Amino acid sequence: QVKLVESGGGLVQAGGSLRLSCAASGSTFAAMGWYRRQAPGKQRDLVALIDSGGNIGYADSVKGRLTISRGNAKNTIYLQMNSLKPEDTAVYYCYGQERRNGVAVDYWGQGTQVTVSS
């Protein structure tokens, strides 16, 4: 069974830092990353993505402030969040994409709340 578990969310003041972690199991992922939903009913937006070759992409709104990285443990990723702004407040979801025989299957964690106070 594929499972992604996030940790590290919380409440922080503007300008502060947080580090999110995601531990995945049950599959080998071609890509992993972070999405966020900033308000109920809104879609989840891409924050950062890293593929198995180490290629990384970021949303423009987080470039220079948020950094995605892989851990030493297989299928573990992190999101280092610096210089946080109130608009970074969201539920952050860990994402993993599995590819088998040319078919992509997406998996999601349960989400972790990040709240940035002004």
PyMOL commands that set and color helices and strands:
alter all, ss='L'
color gray80, all
select helices_A, chain A and resi 60-62+86-88
alter helices_A, ss='H'
color red, helices_A
select strands_A, chain A and resi 3-7+10-13+18-25+31-37+45-51+56-58+66-70+76-81+90-100+103-108+112-117
alter strands_A, ss='S'
color yellow, strands_A
deselect
rebuild
show_as cartoon
